[in-house]
Amino acid sequence: MNQKGSLIILSGFSGAGKGTVVKKLVKDYGYLISVSATTRKPREGEVDGVSYFFKTVDEFEHLIEEDGFIEYAQYVGNYYGTPKKYVEDQLEAGKNVILEIEVQGALNVKKQYPDALMIFITAPSVEELKARLEGRGTESQEVIEERMKRASEEVEEMTQYEYIVVNDIVEQCAADINSIVIAKHCELNQKLDFIEETRKGFANI
Amino acid sequence: MNQKGSLIILSGFSGAGKGTVVKKLVKDYGYLISVSATTRKPREGEVDGVSYFFKTVDEFEHLIEEDGFIEYAQYVGNYYGTPKKYVEDQLEAGKNVILEIEVQGALNVKKQYPDALMIFITAPSVEELKARLEGRGTESQEVIEERMKRASEEVEEMTQYEYIVVNDIVEQCAADINSIVIAKHCELNQKLDFIEETRKGFANI
C-alpha cells in the first residue's frame, strides 16, 4: 500500500520544549519540517530550500495570486508563507510533514486539510513550564513574565486542538505524536479504498 | 496523572490472526482480555476467574437483574456474558481491556462506553485470508468455504468500526493497536481535566 503522509499542525506553549520534540521526530521518525518561503534576504549560512525558499517580492506575490500558499503573512516588511506545492509533494511521497504555527494559522490550515492533525504540546504543569523558561538562563525576567502571560492566554486556545500531548520526557512525547499519526492512518475514512478492494476481492474469489 | 485504561472492542475476519495479535498485546503491552462469565460447567483445567467466571443460573440471572453485564447471550442452553464490574475495575486501575466480540455486540458496548475503541482486524488481502485459513490445515474445505462466506458478509460490517488494522506482520499489527490506544489518551476530550488544572495553575502563579 502506498500510503500518503500526514500533515501535523504543531503548536504549544513557549517553554514546552516544542523545538526539541520536533528535532526528535525528524531524527528518529523521519518526519519533515515544512520549509517556509520568504522575501527577506538570506543570512550568512542560510541555504535556499533548507532554511527557507528565498523569493523576490514579485515571485512571492505571483505565488499568492496562483493560490500557491497554505498560509502566508507579512512581518516587518517581508513576506513569509508555507508553499502548498512543497507540502503536498512531500505528503504524496508518504512523508509526514510538520507545520509549526499558532492557533489562527492552525485553524486555517485545518479548513484546507481536514485530515491534518492539530496537536498542542504542553509541559506537565505550569510550575514546570515556568521552571523551564527560567532554566534556559537566556531570557530576562521581563521576557519570562511576558511568555507566561502569553501562555496563560494560550490555555484558552488549547480546546481548539484535537490532541494535547504532555512533554514530560521528550522521547515519550515524540513517540506519542508518532502514535497519533499511526492511529490516523488506521482510521476508517483512510481505509475506504482498502475496504472497496477487499469487497472486490471477495466477489472475485 | 492517574490515567484510566481503554476499552478495546476487537473484531475481525476469521483467519485474520486476531488470536495471535491479542496474545501479543497481552504479553508485550500488558493488556488484559476480558474474562467472561458463564453458567456452563468448568472443563478440565479451566480455572475460575481466569478461563471464565463460573456462575450458577441463579447467580447469573441475579446479575442480569442488577444490570451487571455489559452484554450477555444464551448459547446452547448456557448463559455467557461480560461482567461489568470486572471490566470497570480493570479500566479504573489503568489497564487496557480487550473485548473480542462480533459487530452487534460491539455496537451495543460502544453505546454504553462511548470512549471504547472499535477496531477491526483484517488480513492484507482476500487471497492472503484464504491462504491463512487453508494453511491452518485443521479445517475441511467445507469449513473454509463457510468462513470465507461469513467473511464476505463481514466486509459490509467493517464500516461500522472506527479503525481498520491490517495484520500483515503480527508485531506491527499489535504496535498499531497500541498506537491507537495511546492516541486516544491524547485526545482533547481525555485532557479536559488537565486543561482545567493548567488554567488554575496560571491563575495561581
Interface residues (C-beta under 8 A of the other chain):
Chain A: M1 I119 T122 S125 V126 E127 K130 M148 A151 S152 V155 M158 T159 Y161 E162 Y163 I164 V165 V166 A175 D176 N178 S179 I180 I182 A183 K184 C186 E187 L188 K191 L192 F194 I195 E197 T198 R199 G201 F202 A203 N204 I205
Chain B: M1 I119 T122 S125 V126 E127 K130 M148 A151 S152 V155 M158 T159 Y161 E162 Y163 I164 V165 V166 A175 D176 N178 S179 I180 I182 A183 K184 C186 E187 L188 K191 L192 F194 I195 E197 T198 R199 G201 F202 A203 N204 I205
